Amino acid sequence: MARILLAEDDQATRDLVKRALTADGHAVDLTQDGAEALETLTTSGASFDLLVSDVHMPGADGIELAQHAIARLPDLKLLLMSGFAEELDRARALQSPNLAVILKPFTLEQIRVAVRALLA
């Protein structure tokens, strides 16, 4: 299964997404914001298959994080989450073939399906 980096500032959402993805057998590393996720991506030496990130976070937001990931790790798959349609429009504007978006709130099954589709 995949190694996933999850960047989400809301604990309840972070726990929900981690539970959904670990139930599918994925290894999930947690970060609390975009800055921490960017540091993990660039300094940990870990190889991730997928970055799942909220768009609206303090510090570096999910769009900024995705821009850095696309530039530095072009093969990394990206799933951006938001409860705001205009933020998802900003995410879609990144135009990466490895990018998908999901609107909050979502169910456990919806996040699992989105991740499976990206990793397929």
Order of alpha helices (4+ residues) and beta strands (2+ residues): beta-alpha-beta-alpha-beta-alpha-beta-alpha-beta-alpha
